Amino acid sequence: MTFTKKALILSGCSLAAAALAAPVLAQATISGAGATFPAPFYQRAFAGIASKVRVNYQSVGSGAGVRQFVAGSVDFGASDEPIKSSEAAKVSRGVVQFPAVGGTIAVAYNKSDCPRLNLTQKQAVDIFLGRITTWEQLKCGKGRITVAHRSDGSGTTFAFTNSLAAFSPAWRNGPGVGKAVKWPVGVGGKGNEGVAGVIQNTPGAIGYLNQAYVKGKIKAAALQNKAGKFVMPTEASGAAALNNIKLDANLAGEEPNPAGAASYPISTLTWILAYQRGNGAKTPAIRQAMLYLLSPAAQNQASGLGYVPLRGTILNQARAAVAKIGQ
């Protein structure tokens, strides 16, 4: 073997050894916690940027997510209800809030002898008030109704009860509106996943779920809207409803009983909560992850998962807000 060949081999071995010995650049990792409503969308979307930023998202419910965000134990929070001013006041690092995706909340049920269910707004309220207790009262099959609801603090519950209150003074003056309310009847499940499990495993059950969780034995009811039309929860009916929402300076907004013949009446945005200051070296990773969440690549996946993608002014406002996430 010639000296030149030996030198090349030794040089190659040295380079390989150096490459093995060189430190591997750590992948940026950020953590978030909150709403179960958008969890399937977040998991799919964040997977698209995993080679650059790893996002550990805990689907623990809006209430727990806001508490963790206020406590500073996560890099971002997520909630289906905009953060309250009293909660934001406790965050010394400042709050950057923006909508991440839209969705519809289905009145979902499991009843094999009820292939299609049309519910008036009054009937929907009366089911969850415990005034309608049998399927015969709905003229859709036979047997007793088992109501399923959230057992944890939930932005999905806030949006759902907000609409029930808009439908009926009996609800507004009774259980009322909140992430957690005193349910007159029913069985609790933790997260959208838990409620879906109760409905899936209980023939005759009816509850409320993000449309993304309506699958298997679970069907969605057509719900009467403000215009008197019975509408299914879909991307199109959700988009028609969300077009009625006007965001305030904090990018918060809601419309619990939207106008329009094509609008599904229980439609909502869901929000990301980030810190305005104190993000340190994680700042670029947080911005990159959030901008990806709002990118066409991510938003275009929303409808296939049962969500309503952001478009137009709302999307532009959300993207602009990400620039306020600072070190």
ROFISE-850185 format. One record per residue: x, y, z of N, C-alpha, C in turn; residue in one letter. Coordinates in steps of 0.05 Angstrom, whole numbers, plus 5000, padded with zeros to 4 digits. Layout:
BEGIN
XYZXYZXYZA/...
This chain:
BEGIN
501749765000500050005000501850255000M/501350444983502950684981502450865004T/504351055008504051255029501551425025F/501051495000498651654993496151525001T/495851264995493451115002493151095032K/495551035046495451025075494551285087K/495551505076494851765086491851825083A/490751745060487951785054486151625073L/487051375078485451195096485551305124I/487951385134488251495160486751755163L/486851915142485352165142482352115145S/481351925129478551855130477651755157G/479451585169478751475196478751705216C/480651885214480752115233478252285231S/477252335206474852495202472452355213L/472252085209470051935220470051945250A/472451915262472551925291471852195302A/472752405287472152675296469152725294A/467852615273464952655270463452515293A/464452275301463152135323463552285349L/465852405352466552535377465252805379A/464552935356463353205357460653205371A/460053405386457453425399455253455379P/453053305384450653325366448953555376V/448253735358446653965365443953875375L/443153965399440653875410438253995395A/436253835390433753915377432254095397Q/431254325387429754505404427254365414A/426654385439424254265451422754475467T/420054485462418354665478416054505488I/414754605510412554455522410054635523S/407754505520405254645522403154465535G/401054585545398854425557396254575555A/394054425554391454555553389354395539G/387754535523385254435512385454165499A/383453995504383253735490381953775463T/380253975461378754035436380554035411F/382754185411384454185387386753985387P/386853815407389253645410389953475386A/387953345372388753195348389953365326P/388953615324390053795304392853875312F/393253945337395954035346397953805342Y/397153565349399053335347399853295318Q/397953305300398553275271400253505261R/399453755268400853985258403754005268A/404153965294406753985305408653755296F/407453535287409153315276410553415250A/409353605237410453705212412953875216G/413553955240415954125245417753985265I/417253725270418753575291421753565285A/422553575260425453565253426953815263S/425454035267426654285276425954355305K/423454315311422454385339420754155348V/421554045371419853835383417953965403R/415353915399413254035416411953815433V/412353835459410953655477408353785487N/406153695475403553815483401953615500Y/401153705523399553545541396553625539Q/394953435531392053485528390653445555S/390653665571389753645599387153805605V/386153935584383754105588384554395591G/382754575582383254855582383854965610S/382354875629382654975656385454925667G/386354675664389054595673391154735657A/390654765631392654905614393055195622G/390855335627391155615636392555625663V/391955445681393255455707396355405704R/397055215687399955175682401255405669Q/399855535650400955775637401356005657F/399356055674399556265694401856205713V/402155945720404355865738407055875725A/407155895699409755905685411155635682G/409655415684410855145683410955035655S/409955185635410055095607410955325590V/411655265565412455485546410055615533D/407855475532405355595521402955435533F/400755575534398255445542396255445519G/394055305523392055285502389255275515A/387355425504384755445517382555495496S/380255375500377955425482376355665492D/377255785514376056035524378356235526E/378056475515380156675518380856715548P/383356775553384256815580382857055593I/381957015618380657235632382657455640K/381757695642383557915650384757865677S/383157745695384157685722386457485722S/386257295703388457095700390857215686E/390357375665392557505651394157695669A/392757815688394058005707396157865724A/395957605727397857455744400357375729K/400357425702402657335686404557575682V/406657585698408457815698410057835671S/410157615656411657615631409957715608R/407457785613405757885591404557655575G/402257695564400757485549400557565519V/401257375502400657395474398557175468V/396157265460393957075455393157095426Q/392756855414391856865386390356605380F/388256615362386856375354388656195337P/388355935340390055745326388455585305A/385855535310384255385291381355415301V/379455345284376655355292375455075293G/373055055304371754795305368854815312G/367454595309364654585317364354385340T/362454435357361954255380359354115373I/359653855369357253685361355753595386A/353053595383351453435402351553155392V/353052985405353752725394352352505410A/351652285396350052075409350751805397Y/349951595412350251315405347551185407N/346251145385343551015384343150895357K/343350625356343250485331340550515317S/338350545332335750565320334850855316D/336851035316336351325311338451415290C/338051355265340051415244340551715240P/338451875244338852165241337152305262R/338452495276337152635297337152935292L/334853055290334553345288333753455315N/335253645326334653765352334054065349L/331854155361331454435363333354535386T/333654795387335354915408334054855435Q/331454865437330054805462330554515470K/330354335451330754045458333654005468Q/335554135455338354095464338654185493A/337454415499337654515527336154325546V/333854235538332254065556333553795561D/335053695542336553435546338553475569I/340053695568342253735588341153855614F/338653945614337354025639335953785652L/335853555638334553315649331553325645G/330553495628327653515623326753305602R/328553245584328053035564329752795573I/328452575579329852355591329752095575T/328052095554327751845538327951915508T/328751715493328951745464326251765451W/324251655464321451685454320651985452E/321552145472320952425471322152575447Q/324252455437325552575413324552445387L/322752245391321652095368323951975351K/325851855365328151735351329151495367C/327651275364328351035379327051015406G/327950825422326750775448328850755470K/328050795494329850755517330551015531G/332050985553332751225569335351355557R/335551605561337851765552339851775575I/342351725569344551775587346152015577T/346152225593347552475586350552445594V/352252525575355152525581356152815580A/357852885599358953155600361753155610H/363153375610365853385620365953395650R/367953255661368353255690370553445699S/372053545679374353725685373654005675D/375354205683375054475673375654485644G/373854585628374054545599373154785583S/374754865564373855075545371654985527G/371654725521369454615505366754645521T/366854605547364554645564363754935564T/365755115565365055405564363555475539F/364655385516363355455490360555325488A/360355075497357854935496355755075514F/356455125539354455245557353855535549T/355855665537355355935527353155945506N/353255735489351055715468348455635481S/348455445499345955365513344655615526L/346355785538345356025552344156215531A/345356225507344256395486341656285475A/341356015476338955885467336555925486F/337155945512335055915532335656065558S/333756235567334056355594334156145616P/332755925612332755715632335555605638A/337255595617339955505621341655745632W/341255975621342756205630342356265660R/339856235669339256285697339556035715N/340255815702340555565718343455485720G/344355285705347155205707349155425699P/348255585679349955815671352155745653G/354155925651356355895632359055875647V/360755695638363355675651364955435641G/367455415648369055185641368154935657K/366854985680365654775696363054875707A/360954725705358354805716357254565732V/355154625747353854415762351754285744K/352454055733350653925714348153805728W/345753855718343353745730343153445728P/344353335706344253045702346852965688V/347252695688349352595670351752465683G/353452355666355952215673358252375662V/360352415679362552575671364852415658G/366252535640368652425628370752635626G/373252555630375452755629376452795600K/376353045592377253115565375153035544G/375553135520373853045498374152745494N/376552635500377052355497375252195517E/375052295541373452165562370452165555G/369452385546366652405539366052225515V/367952225495367552045472367551755481A/369151685501369151415511366551335524G/365351525540362851475553360651425531V/360651595511358551575490358951315474I/361451265466362051025450361250765464Q/361650755490361150515506358450495518N/356650695513354050705526351850745506T/350650525496348350565478346150735491P/345150935476343151115487344351365499G/347051395498348251635509348251865490A/348352105501348552355485350152545501I/351952695487353752885500354653095481G/356853235487357853435469360853395465Y/361653425440364453355432365353535409L/367953595408368953705384368453505361N/367653615338366953445315369153245308Q/371653305314373853115309373552855323A/372052845345371752605361369252445353Y/367752535333365352395324366252175305V/366351935314367151705298366151445310K/366551235295365550975305362550965309G/361650885332358750875338357551155343K/359251355345358251625352357351775327I/354951885329353952045307353352325317K/353252525299352652795307349752865299A/348453015316345753105311345853355293A/343753395278343353645264341953835283A/343154075287342154255308340854505294L/338554575304337254815293338855065299Q/339155235279340655485283338755715286N/339855955289338356195294336356255272K/337056175248335256215225333156005223A/333155805241331155595241331855345224G/334255345213335055115196336454905213K/336154655206337554435220340154385205F/342354425219344954425206346854225220V/348354075204350353885215352954035220M/354553945240357154075244359153985223P/359954165206361854105185363754345182T/365754315165367554535160366154775149E/364254725129362854945116361055095136A/359554935152357655065171359155205193S/361455095201363155215221364355475211G/365355475186366455715174364355935172A/361955865164359756065162359256185189A/359356025210358956135237361256305247A/363656215242366056365252366356635238L/365156665214365256915200363757135215N/362157055234360657255250362257355274N/364557235279366157305303367957545296I/367857745313369557985312371557975335K/374057975329376057955351376658235362L/377258235389377958485402380958525401D/381958725416384758785416386558555426A/385358375442386858145452386357895436N/385157935412384457715393382557515406L/380857605424378757445436376157515423A/374357325420371757375409370057125408G/367457165409365656935409362957015397E/361456815387358756865377357256605383E/355756595406354656345415352156255401P/350956425384348656345368348656505342N/350456445323350956615300348656625281P/348456845267346456885246347256735221A/345356705202345956585177344756305174G/343456255152342056005147344055765146A/346555825138348555605136350255565160A/349855725181351555715205350855495224S/352855345233352455155255352555305281Y/350555275299350255455321352355435344P/353755215346355755185368358555155354I/359655385347362255385334364055575349S/366655505350368455665367371255665356T/372755865364375655865359376955745384L/379455665381381055585404383755735403T/384755795426386955995428389555865439W/391855975430394455925442395156165460I/396356105483397256305502400256285503L/401656505495404556505496405456745514A/408056745521409156955537410357175520Y/409857425527410957645513413957685518Q/414757615543417457655551418457405566R/421157385570422257185587422556905574G/422456895547422656635533425556555529N/427356745531430156685529430956545503G/432756345506433756205482431656045467A/429355995480427255855466425556025447K/425956285448424356475432424156385403T/426356345389426156265360424556005356P/424955815374423455555371420455595375A/419755755395416855805400415655945376I/416956155366415856295343415656115319R/417655955314417655775291415455575293Q/414955465316412855265320410055395316A/409755635326407155765324406555865296M/408555965282408156045254407555805237L/408755575243408155335228405255245233Y/404355275258401655205265399655365248L/400455615241398755795226399355795196L/401055615188401855605160399855445143S/399955485117398155325099398555025103P/401054945107401654655110400054535133A/399854685156398454585179395454635176A/394654885169391754955168390354785148Q/391654715126390354555105389754265114N/390854185137390253915148387853925167Q/386954165174384854195194382254065186A/381354115162378654015155378553715154S/380753585146380753285145380653165173G/381353325193381253235221378753315236L/376953455222374453535235374453815246G/376353985237376554265246375954455224Y/375854715231375454925212377955095209V/379355085187381855235184381355535185P/383355675195383255965196383756085168L/382356295161382756425136382556725140R/383556875120383057165119384157315142G/382457505151383257705172384057565198T/382557375207383157235232385957105231I/386556975208389156845205391457055205L/391057275191393057485189393557605217N/391457645232391757755259393257565277Q/392757305274394157105290397057105284A/397757105258400557105250402057355260R/400757575259401957825269402557815298A/400757675314401157655342403657505350A/404357305333406757135339409257305341V/409357525325411757695326412057835353A/410057835369410257965396411457775417K/411857525409413257335428416157405428I/417157505450419857605452421557465473G/424057545474425857425494425457535522Q/
